[in-house]
């Protein structure tokens, strides 16, 4: 029998219990807390059952419930251990109601018999008769012989976190976490994060409070110290971060992220709709194909022309030149090359190969030309008759190279990422931000209202580099924004907990369930739903072909005239020289 002023901790492993006895006659609450922490740390990897015995049990549990000790210990005790409280007085169970400690199995004893008290249904069961002096030999198998199953003995196995109260680190962010107030009273929290936390609390059975960081920062490392939500988590002011917190390698070193991610975001560029790229009218006719396509086509033309010259050298394929001898003069070469060009334009009547090898070459070249020409004609028709919005830039390189453009940045993380990046373009973007901030304070203040006002100013060409740019486009009611979203993609935002916290495993189970059931996809789709007016979504109107649309075709004609003059000159020079030689021979 234990003395009233003693307390024993029995830390159960698979084979039985290890017992340590402490004299707590004059112990303070702090000492009892240290004892509980130290003992548990010694066997954390193997423990599955904890027994607390002695008259000091109630006082220790009271310390346990009220103390602000390292949160990981609390979670290990509350969720990863099976609690058994043994006391010599059956009436001790009444104190459990006042302590609101539900993860317990109370074993009272009268004489030499042990009784089980199941907190779930209040029943008392005779398990076995034994001498309490041998309590250290109790094994988990003995406990499982009772009619109650293990989940009744240890409710935390069924009740998950058993109404544990968590401090959730959050931050105000459009669509993710928005606070609605009436005077000084908060009336509602809306957005993705309150909805997700509500689901997690229901599934894991915990209560929660939202905690905003004092500096209203997500959390970056400055001068070796973390700030914002990351600092609050590290210092245990919060237990979980639930926000649009981007996963980075630096943050990975100090916190554990919970996967799967809540959402994948892109870094994009917002600018005012209607600002088009500067495309010259003289090159519009060449717009249907990429310059690389023209380069490939020209290379094929040269190669095929030379091969035809070699393959049909003995049997001239062009009837216009049948009288010419085997000498490959200028007229013959120009005739073959012009015939090949004609094939590209689907006007290849002059190309008449005679040998089997040259016919095979011509057939494959015809197929190539049909594909290229058909693609060009289709794209040219669409380009001439449909109003196509030409973007002034599609990425940061294009933005930096564009004249008269200035830009701002949205969000502490975005600014920090650009500032610390070693890539040349990122450095130019940051230098542009710093220079503009000297004359226009506010471009680094991350204020959406200010940034949007500059975008909509018709006298400015202003771009806004921001995470989740697509959301802002889809939720404008005036069709005012255009988007270039290919800046940087695949940025994950996820829940975060302390390093090695037991909460990570609990939260990941639920998050994978939400992912597999399509709930996370539903949240993603709702977030990016296009809420713009229908007028923003109407088909692109057709337009009448204007004279300036054909300037490129005029340029082709001018080029053809010049080329014809050069060929004529090359043909005339040999004839003129030959005529001069004949005149000299006559004299």
Wavefront OBJ file of the C-alpha trace (Angstrom):
o trace
v 0.000 0.000 0.000
v 1.370 3.424 -0.959
v 1.790 6.097 1.640
v -0.458 9.152 1.404
v 2.426 11.512 0.847
v 3.995 9.499 -1.947
v 3.348 9.417 -5.667
v 4.387 6.675 -8.051
v 4.600 6.931 -11.832
v 4.189 3.680 -13.732
v 5.177 4.035 -17.364
v 3.858 1.035 -19.241
v 5.637 -0.638 -22.136
v 4.627 -3.688 -24.120
v 6.070 -6.071 -21.550
v 4.689 -4.409 -18.431
v 5.376 -1.383 -16.224
v 8.428 0.447 -14.995
v 7.809 2.129 -11.636
v 9.483 5.152 -10.077
v 8.460 6.418 -6.625
v 8.813 10.040 -5.482
v 8.304 11.600 -2.070
v 6.150 14.657 -2.780
v 5.402 15.666 0.813
v 6.829 19.146 0.328
v 6.763 19.282 -3.484
v 5.617 22.365 -5.323
v 3.524 22.334 -8.482
v 6.605 23.169 -10.537
v 8.476 20.173 -9.130
v 5.616 17.815 -9.946
v 5.442 19.151 -13.470
v 9.189 18.638 -13.947
v 8.901 15.092 -12.625
v 6.139 14.254 -15.066
v 8.012 15.765 -18.011
v 11.349 14.134 -17.195
v 9.905 10.678 -16.615
v 7.924 10.794 -19.798
v 10.920 11.982 -21.840
v 12.897 8.943 -20.686
v 10.549 6.434 -22.285
v 8.604 8.499 -24.821
v 9.400 6.238 -27.751
v 8.044 3.100 -26.049
v 5.371 4.232 -23.604
v 1.779 3.210 -24.202
v 0.223 3.392 -20.737
v 0.674 5.740 -17.797
v -0.411 4.914 -14.240
v -0.459 7.577 -11.549
v -0.881 6.391 -7.956
v -1.133 8.032 -4.545
v -2.958 10.781 -2.737
v -1.057 13.446 -4.691
v -2.624 12.218 -7.937
v -5.461 14.747 -7.936
v -3.081 17.599 -7.235
v -0.724 16.478 -9.979
v -3.554 16.240 -12.501
v -4.631 19.723 -11.533
v -1.108 20.933 -12.252
v -1.164 19.034 -15.499
v -4.381 20.686 -16.660
v -3.438 24.226 -15.669
v 0.280 24.425 -16.391
v 1.679 26.140 -19.472
v 4.403 23.675 -20.186
v 5.981 22.691 -23.532
v 3.089 21.872 -25.771
v 4.576 18.720 -27.256
v 4.548 17.074 -23.816
v 0.915 17.935 -23.350
v -0.034 16.434 -26.698
v 1.968 13.282 -26.014
v 0.216 12.815 -22.693
v -3.237 13.726 -23.912
v -3.332 11.797 -27.196
v -0.496 9.287 -27.425
v -0.727 7.749 -23.948
v -3.330 5.649 -22.188
v -4.085 7.085 -18.778
v -4.836 4.896 -15.777
v -5.380 6.522 -12.391
v -5.101 4.195 -9.387
v -6.093 5.393 -5.924
v -6.958 3.600 -2.667
v -10.215 5.539 -2.320
v -13.034 4.803 -4.735
v -14.469 8.250 -4.081
v -11.403 9.684 -5.752
v -13.266 9.293 -9.057
v -15.422 12.259 -8.121
v -12.415 14.537 -8.331
v -12.031 13.602 -11.983
v -15.291 15.347 -12.792
v -13.979 18.620 -11.377
v -10.705 18.217 -13.250
v -12.510 17.395 -16.522
v -9.839 14.831 -17.259
v -11.510 12.287 -19.534
v -8.556 10.271 -20.802
v -8.464 8.115 -17.680
v -9.299 4.682 -16.426
v -9.782 4.705 -12.670
v -8.871 1.569 -10.745
v -10.117 1.617 -7.163
v -9.466 -1.218 -4.718
v -11.149 -2.599 -1.607
v -9.040 -5.048 0.300
v -7.314 -7.293 -2.183
v -9.641 -6.828 -5.176
v -9.335 -4.336 -8.036
v -12.313 -2.690 -9.688
v -12.431 -0.812 -12.995
v -14.373 2.385 -13.369
v -15.207 3.221 -17.022
v -15.707 6.991 -17.383
v -17.765 6.520 -20.563
v -20.773 4.727 -19.086
v -20.082 4.994 -15.354
v -20.116 1.223 -14.831
v -17.902 -0.591 -12.348
v -16.502 -3.987 -13.271
v -14.672 -6.710 -11.332
v -11.557 -7.397 -13.382
v -9.508 -9.647 -11.137
v -8.462 -10.042 -7.536
v -4.854 -9.279 -6.832
v -2.540 -7.904 -4.226
v -1.920 -4.235 -4.892
v 1.700 -4.741 -3.933
v 2.044 -6.469 -7.307
v 0.499 -3.673 -9.346
v 3.760 -3.137 -11.218
v 3.217 -6.525 -12.891
v -0.096 -5.511 -14.485
v 0.039 -5.867 -18.258
v -2.145 -4.430 -20.991
v -3.453 -7.924 -21.688
v -4.969 -8.036 -18.190
v -6.886 -4.847 -18.848
v -8.312 -6.141 -22.106
v -10.091 -9.067 -20.390
v -12.869 -6.753 -19.158
v -16.218 -6.530 -20.990
v -15.439 -2.893 -21.872
v -13.204 -2.678 -24.922
v -9.976 -0.707 -24.955
v -11.651 2.391 -26.395
v -13.930 2.521 -23.338
v -10.977 2.242 -20.987
v -8.978 4.862 -22.904
v -11.459 7.313 -24.459
v -8.742 9.318 -26.209
v -8.424 6.426 -28.683
v -11.995 7.140 -29.729
v -12.368 10.792 -28.846
v -9.264 11.936 -30.746
v -8.033 15.123 -29.024
v -10.821 14.957 -26.424
v -11.835 18.614 -26.657
v -8.256 19.797 -26.289
v -8.073 23.580 -26.732
v -5.693 24.777 -29.445
v -4.492 28.277 -30.229
v -4.644 28.638 -34.017
v -2.253 31.173 -35.530
v -3.989 33.125 -38.303
v -3.556 36.355 -40.251
v -5.984 38.522 -42.177
v -5.862 37.718 -45.877
v -8.381 38.226 -48.655
v -10.504 35.096 -49.219
v -8.442 33.080 -46.720
v -9.191 34.740 -43.384
v -11.426 37.791 -43.099
v -12.647 39.330 -39.844
v -16.071 40.988 -39.695
v -16.628 43.450 -36.861
v -19.483 45.516 -35.497
v -17.937 48.301 -33.502
v -15.406 46.610 -31.254
v -17.049 43.203 -31.456
v -16.026 40.479 -33.891
v -19.188 39.152 -35.525
v -17.807 36.492 -37.843
v -14.749 34.910 -39.406
v -15.057 33.987 -43.065
v -12.824 32.469 -45.705
v -11.059 29.223 -46.478
v -9.179 28.998 -43.165
v -12.182 29.269 -40.770
v -13.981 26.646 -42.856
v -10.991 24.283 -42.849
v -10.365 24.715 -39.104
v -14.039 24.018 -38.425
v -13.768 20.742 -40.365
v -10.548 19.761 -38.575
v -12.027 20.581 -35.158
v -15.050 18.427 -35.907
v -12.962 15.479 -37.108
v -10.306 15.655 -34.372
v -12.597 16.797 -31.534
v -10.789 19.919 -30.337
v -11.773 23.464 -29.444
v -9.830 26.463 -30.654
v -9.175 30.179 -30.514
v -7.773 32.300 -33.336
v -4.593 34.211 -32.484
v -3.286 37.029 -34.695
v 0.458 37.822 -34.633
v 1.267 41.118 -32.946
v 3.242 42.367 -35.951
v 0.657 41.132 -38.504
v 3.402 39.211 -40.317
v 3.373 35.742 -41.873
v 6.870 35.100 -40.640
v 10.265 35.791 -42.182
v 13.780 35.568 -40.821
v 15.427 38.938 -40.233
v 18.841 39.328 -38.614
v 18.732 35.689 -37.553
v 15.377 36.017 -35.761
v 11.930 34.912 -36.909
v 8.901 37.170 -36.661
v 5.158 36.898 -37.196
v 3.239 33.642 -37.020
v 6.407 31.544 -37.249
v 7.791 33.212 -34.103
v 4.513 32.682 -32.235
v 4.578 28.988 -33.136
v 8.211 28.489 -32.150
v 7.622 30.207 -28.803
v 4.450 28.147 -28.170
v 2.074 31.098 -28.166
v 0.202 29.157 -30.817
v -0.107 25.432 -31.420
v -0.944 25.404 -35.129
v -0.627 27.865 -38.015
v -3.639 27.836 -40.309
v -3.130 30.514 -42.949
v -2.013 31.077 -46.524
v 1.523 30.310 -45.373
v 3.840 29.433 -48.250
v 6.113 26.417 -47.830
v 9.787 27.408 -48.074
v 13.045 25.648 -47.278
v 13.884 28.195 -44.553
v 10.583 27.661 -42.769
v 10.994 23.906 -43.126
v 14.028 24.114 -40.843
v 12.062 25.464 -37.860
v 8.505 24.120 -38.258
v 6.803 21.014 -39.619
v 4.334 21.502 -42.459
v 1.226 19.358 -42.702
v 0.663 17.742 -46.094
v -1.173 17.508 -48.395
v -1.087 21.254 -48.937
v -4.250 23.306 -48.618
v -3.712 24.796 -52.051
v -1.129 25.422 -54.772
v -0.675 29.083 -55.698
v 1.004 30.907 -58.559
v 2.884 34.191 -58.568
v 1.348 36.440 -61.229
v 1.348 39.976 -62.612
v -1.795 42.143 -62.624
v -2.169 45.150 -64.914
v -4.928 47.247 -66.435
v -6.967 45.652 -69.175
v -6.673 47.319 -72.565
v -2.929 47.933 -72.531
v -1.719 45.915 -75.494
v 1.701 44.992 -76.694
v 3.362 47.116 -79.358
v 3.155 45.016 -82.535
v 4.216 46.688 -85.767
v 1.689 46.654 -88.626
v 4.513 45.721 -90.974
v 5.102 42.349 -89.322
v 1.487 41.466 -88.476
v 1.182 39.238 -91.541
v 4.042 37.129 -90.151
v 2.401 36.786 -86.733
v 0.578 33.459 -87.308
v 3.829 31.504 -86.995
v 6.640 31.691 -84.490
v 10.017 32.902 -85.820
v 11.439 29.450 -85.131
v 8.918 27.967 -87.611
v 10.089 30.365 -90.302
v 13.701 29.430 -89.571
v 12.945 25.700 -89.897
v 10.982 26.235 -93.123
v 13.775 28.312 -94.678
v 16.370 25.705 -93.698
v 14.286 22.914 -95.263
v 13.882 24.986 -98.433
v 17.660 25.392 -98.832
v 18.413 21.723 -98.078
v 15.735 20.374 -100.447
v 16.781 22.791 -103.208
v 20.417 21.701 -103.020
v 19.466 17.993 -102.964
v 17.275 18.414 -106.055
v 20.142 20.129 -107.856
v 22.372 17.145 -107.106
v 19.805 14.381 -107.778
v 18.479 15.826 -111.066
v 21.763 17.127 -112.358
v 21.836 14.598 -115.230
v 18.127 14.864 -116.084
v 16.957 18.428 -115.995
v 13.526 18.585 -114.372
v 12.612 22.038 -115.585
v 11.412 22.106 -119.229
v 12.306 25.765 -119.480
v 15.976 24.806 -119.085
v 16.102 21.584 -121.137
v 18.403 23.232 -123.690
v 21.032 24.084 -121.044
v 24.048 21.814 -120.800
v 25.214 20.049 -117.666
v 26.921 23.179 -116.404
v 25.028 24.397 -113.311
v 24.739 28.068 -114.308
v 22.831 30.816 -112.533
v 19.660 30.335 -114.572
v 19.378 26.642 -113.738
v 20.062 27.100 -110.018
v 17.609 29.986 -109.727
v 14.947 27.993 -111.589
v 15.197 25.021 -109.220
v 15.252 27.178 -106.086
v 12.262 29.241 -107.237
v 10.392 26.027 -107.996
v 11.062 24.841 -104.444
v 9.793 28.166 -103.085
v 6.690 27.673 -105.203
v 6.041 24.360 -103.463
v 6.117 26.134 -100.099
v 3.411 28.453 -101.427
v 1.499 25.452 -102.886
v 2.306 26.709 -106.386
v 4.895 24.142 -107.365
v 4.041 23.414 -111.006
v 7.621 24.093 -112.063
v 9.030 21.344 -109.837
v 9.166 18.199 -112.010
v 11.599 15.631 -110.621
v 12.624 12.856 -113.026
v 14.662 10.390 -110.932
v 13.043 8.075 -108.357
v 15.094 9.553 -105.529
v 14.162 13.138 -106.375
v 10.477 12.186 -106.690
v 10.536 10.658 -103.185
v 12.183 13.806 -101.842
v 9.640 16.036 -103.575
v 6.692 14.000 -102.202
v 7.826 14.306 -98.577
v 8.578 18.001 -99.066
v 5.045 18.502 -100.434
v 3.578 16.967 -97.268
v 5.684 19.265 -95.108
v 4.623 22.313 -97.100
v 0.916 21.413 -96.946
v 1.049 21.265 -93.132
v 2.974 24.523 -92.780
v 0.890 26.419 -95.331
v -2.424 25.152 -93.966
v -1.438 26.168 -90.443
v -0.345 29.588 -91.625
v -3.545 30.250 -93.583
v -5.788 29.168 -90.698
v -3.972 31.305 -88.147
v -3.755 34.253 -90.520
v -7.522 34.154 -91.125
v -8.220 34.152 -87.389
v -5.655 36.871 -86.769
v -7.105 39.162 -89.419
v -10.782 38.739 -88.514
v -10.774 38.329 -84.693
v -9.658 40.973 -82.241
v -6.720 39.400 -80.429
v -5.428 41.043 -77.264
v -1.665 41.194 -77.387
v -0.152 41.165 -73.898
v 2.557 43.754 -73.220
v 4.552 41.040 -71.396
v 4.114 37.467 -70.201
v 6.805 37.205 -67.516
v 9.118 39.260 -65.330
v 11.776 39.440 -68.047
v 9.262 41.079 -70.369
v 8.083 43.457 -67.639
v 11.606 44.619 -66.821
v 12.377 45.124 -70.517
v 9.159 47.100 -71.181
v 9.587 50.867 -71.352
v 7.438 53.255 -69.295
v 6.296 50.459 -66.937
v 6.602 50.569 -63.149
v 5.562 47.908 -60.670
v 4.687 47.160 -57.062
v 4.662 43.974 -55.023
v 2.023 42.379 -52.825
v 2.803 40.474 -49.661
v 5.767 40.212 -47.351
v 6.729 36.770 -48.650
v 6.693 37.907 -52.292
v 8.863 40.930 -51.538
v 11.284 38.844 -49.502
v 11.538 36.204 -52.219
v 12.337 38.825 -54.882
v 14.787 40.668 -52.622
v 16.798 37.557 -51.738
v 16.745 35.917 -55.172
v 20.083 35.747 -56.990
v 18.677 35.619 -60.526
v 19.446 38.718 -62.630
v 15.821 39.459 -63.538
v 14.720 39.286 -59.893
v 17.469 41.743 -58.946
v 16.254 44.146 -61.633
v 12.685 43.816 -60.361
v 13.786 44.609 -56.807
v 15.905 47.578 -57.907
v 12.891 48.926 -59.787
v 10.772 48.596 -56.636
v 13.338 50.391 -54.486
v 13.755 53.229 -56.990
v 9.997 53.730 -57.356
v 9.491 53.646 -53.584
v 11.704 56.729 -53.244
v 9.270 58.843 -55.247
v 6.015 56.930 -54.657
v 5.886 55.687 -51.050
v 3.511 52.773 -50.768
v 4.639 50.367 -53.465
v 6.232 48.251 -50.721
v 3.371 48.611 -48.223
v 1.447 45.564 -49.504
v -1.808 47.573 -49.523
v -4.144 46.134 -52.161
v -6.328 49.257 -52.257
v -3.324 51.447 -53.023
v -1.930 48.997 -55.570
v -5.266 48.630 -57.387
v -5.672 52.410 -57.605
v -2.340 52.665 -59.406
v -3.254 49.828 -61.763
v -6.505 51.581 -62.717
v -4.888 55.009 -63.166
v -5.162 55.631 -66.957
v -2.076 57.848 -66.895
v 0.142 55.024 -65.638
v 1.449 51.749 -66.938
v 1.612 49.929 -63.629
v 1.961 46.218 -62.829
v 1.291 44.485 -59.514
v 3.340 41.357 -58.713
v 1.297 39.309 -56.268
v 0.568 35.764 -55.123
v -2.786 34.315 -56.163
v -3.256 36.936 -58.880
v -5.923 34.812 -60.588
v -8.215 35.249 -57.571
v -8.160 39.048 -57.903
v -8.993 38.848 -61.615
v -11.917 36.463 -61.072
v -13.447 38.566 -58.309
v -13.421 41.997 -59.945
v -16.859 43.240 -60.997
v -15.618 45.632 -63.678
v -13.442 43.450 -65.955
v -10.635 45.891 -65.250
v -7.692 43.531 -64.719
v -5.552 41.479 -67.050
v -3.226 38.738 -65.876
v 0.112 37.198 -66.731
v 0.293 34.120 -64.527
v 3.414 32.372 -65.796
v 5.845 34.128 -63.448
v 6.317 31.389 -60.844
v 4.038 28.401 -60.241
v 3.692 25.525 -57.807
v 3.941 27.414 -54.492
v 2.278 25.330 -51.760
v 0.430 26.769 -48.781
v -0.024 24.415 -45.842
v -0.765 24.087 -42.141
v 2.265 24.222 -39.850
v 3.017 22.845 -36.378
v 6.051 22.781 -34.119
v 8.955 20.508 -34.949
v 8.219 16.887 -33.960
v 4.768 17.778 -32.663
v 2.306 14.912 -32.271
v -0.306 17.137 -33.878
v 1.305 16.673 -37.263
v 0.299 13.014 -37.545
v -3.232 13.747 -36.306
v -3.756 16.612 -38.751
v -2.200 14.778 -41.707
v -4.649 11.885 -41.331
v -7.568 14.287 -41.688
v -5.948 16.315 -44.495
v -5.327 13.165 -46.552
v -8.940 12.196 -45.982
v -10.073 15.614 -47.238
v -7.774 15.251 -50.241
v -8.925 11.742 -51.153
v -12.591 12.701 -50.765
v -12.232 15.706 -53.049
v -12.891 18.295 -50.322
v -9.610 20.125 -50.926
v -10.347 20.179 -54.657
v -13.775 21.647 -53.895
v -12.180 24.356 -51.745
v -9.728 25.097 -54.581
v -12.483 25.297 -57.212
v -14.640 27.563 -55.047
v -11.679 29.834 -54.420
v -10.970 30.274 -58.132
v -14.587 30.420 -59.321
v -14.945 33.097 -61.997
v -17.297 35.672 -60.474
v -16.863 38.320 -63.151
v -19.885 39.716 -65.011
v -20.932 37.836 -68.138
v -19.806 40.803 -70.215
v -16.225 39.890 -69.282
v -16.706 36.383 -70.644
v -18.341 37.202 -73.999
v -16.647 35.847 -77.155
v -14.008 37.979 -78.798
v -15.723 40.070 -81.515
v -14.841 39.699 -85.167
v -13.389 42.688 -86.923
v -13.126 44.020 -90.469
v -9.741 43.649 -92.119
v -8.085 47.060 -92.287
v -5.505 48.326 -94.757
v -2.795 48.441 -92.108
v -3.368 44.713 -91.495
v -1.998 44.094 -95.008
v 1.168 46.136 -94.707
v 3.101 42.931 -94.158
v 1.791 41.543 -97.457
v 2.919 44.747 -99.176
v 6.320 44.214 -97.606
v 6.435 40.712 -99.137
v 5.685 42.166 -102.586
v 8.406 44.773 -102.166
v 10.815 42.039 -101.118
v 9.806 39.982 -104.182
v 10.389 42.917 -106.528
v 13.819 43.494 -105.047
v 14.693 39.802 -105.270
v 13.511 39.646 -108.893
v 15.679 42.639 -109.755
v 18.715 40.989 -108.161
v 18.111 37.705 -110.058
v 17.595 39.635 -113.293
v 20.844 41.441 -112.709
v 22.671 38.154 -112.042
v 21.270 36.705 -115.283
v 22.028 39.827 -117.321
v 25.643 40.187 -116.246
v 26.837 36.828 -117.785
v 24.956 37.563 -121.007
v 26.421 41.041 -121.210
v 29.926 39.693 -120.636
v 29.408 36.996 -123.270
v 28.184 39.587 -125.761
v 31.205 41.749 -125.085
v 33.554 38.826 -125.743
v 31.843 38.098 -129.089
v 32.239 41.723 -130.149
v 35.920 41.607 -129.263
v 36.409 38.435 -131.353
v 34.834 40.083 -134.406
v 37.260 42.893 -134.227
l 1 2 3 4 5 6 7 8 9 10 11 12 13 14 15 16 17 18 19 20 21 22 23 24 25 26 27 28 29 30 31 32 33 34 35 36 37 38 39 40 41 42 43 44 45 46 47 48 49 50 51 52 53 54 55 56 57 58 59 60 61 62 63 64 65 66 67 68 69 70 71 72 73 74 75 76 77 78 79 80 81 82 83 84 85 86 87 88 89 90 91 92 93 94 95 96 97 98 99 100 101 102 103 104 105 106 107 108 109 110 111 112 113 114 115 116 117 118 119 120 121 122 123 124 125 126 127 128 129 130 131 132 133 134 135 136 137 138 139 140 141 142 143 144 145 146 147 148 149 150 151 152 153 154 155 156 157 158 159 160 161 162 163 164 165 166 167 168 169 170 171 172 173 174 175 176 177 178 179 180 181 182 183 184 185 186 187 188 189 190 191 192 193 194 195 196 197 198 199 200 201 202 203 204 205 206 207 208 209 210 211 212 213 214 215 216 217 218 219 220 221 222 223 224 225 226 227 228 229 230 231 232 233 234 235 236 237 238 239 240 241 242 243 244 245 246 247 248 249 250 251 252 253 254 255 256 257 258 259 260 261 262 263 264 265 266 267 268 269 270 271 272 273 274 275 276 277 278 279 280 281 282 283 284 285 286 287 288 289 290 291 292 293 294 295 296 297 298 299 300 301 302 303 304 305 306 307 308 309 310 311 312 313 314 315 316 317 318 319 320 321 322 323 324 325 326 327 328 329 330 331 332 333 334 335 336 337 338 339 340 341 342 343 344 345 346 347 348 349 350 351 352 353 354 355 356 357 358 359 360 361 362 363 364 365 366 367 368 369 370 371 372 373 374 375 376 377 378 379 380 381 382 383 384 385 386 387 388 389 390 391 392 393 394 395 396 397 398 399 400 401 402 403 404 405 406 407 408 409 410 411 412 413 414 415 416 417 418 419 420 421 422 423 424 425 426 427 428 429 430 431 432 433 434 435 436 437 438 439 440 441 442 443 444 445 446 447 448 449 450 451 452 453 454 455 456 457 458 459 460 461 462 463 464 465 466 467 468 469 470 471 472 473 474 475 476 477 478 479 480 481 482 483 484 485 486 487 488 489 490 491 492 493 494 495 496 497 498 499 500 501 502 503 504 505 506 507 508 509 510 511 512 513 514 515 516 517 518 519 520 521 522 523 524 525 526 527 528 529 530 531 532 533 534 535 536 537 538 539 540 541 542 543 544 545 546 547 548 549 550 551 552 553 554 555 556 557 558 559 560 561 562 563 564 565 566 567 568 569 570 571 572 573 574 575 576 577 578 579 580 581 582 583 584 585 586 587
